[in-house]
Amino acid sequence: MKRWQIGVMAVSFLAVWRSGLLAQQARGPDVEVIEIDGGKNPELIPQWSAWGYAFRVIASGSRLLPSDVVAQSTSAEQALIVKEADAVQAFDHGCLARHQKILADRGDKKPELLDKEVRELTLDCRRNTLHARDRLLASLSSVAQAALTTFVESTKRGTSLSIPKKDLPRFLEPE
């Protein structure tokens, strides 16, 4: 399995996780699962997911930008892209910590309340990624915007995941 698929699956886990009981029900034998293949249906890969993945790729490993982005952007724009990717990753780490706190503090909370808390957190984290995208694109030249957007859209083609069909609308939120 490719590294980016693992990243998408990790993000998807947060997207469809409900609570211990609800998660067990979601894995039950009578739950219809939808397979999303970004190579066939890239429109089913939400922007928060594609941009989140791109920010993770940029902020990790060699911290190099795709060659087309480098060729179409200034060194200042490149530094800004990496800085924004780092900021998104820091926020995402905070999201994970907040998620763990919700789970640790769940006590006797009703599943509906726990689900509401997780959903609000999930949407907050996804919106942060989309706001970061918007801030970044607004700060780049049109050619750098196009190159970065083309890279992000290209990542959708290699994305594939499985989620319960009933959770698809929720997975696509907030778009």
Secondary structure, 3 states (H helix, E strand, C coil): CCHHHHHHHHHHHHHHCCCHHHHHHHCCCCCCEEEEECCCCHHHCCHHHHHHHHHHHHHCCCCCCCHHHHHHCCHHHHHHHHHHHHHHHHHHHHHHHHHHHHHHCCCCCCHHHHHHHHHHHHHHHHHHHHHHHHHHHHHCCHHHHHHHHHHHHHHHCCCEEEEEHHHHHHHHCCC
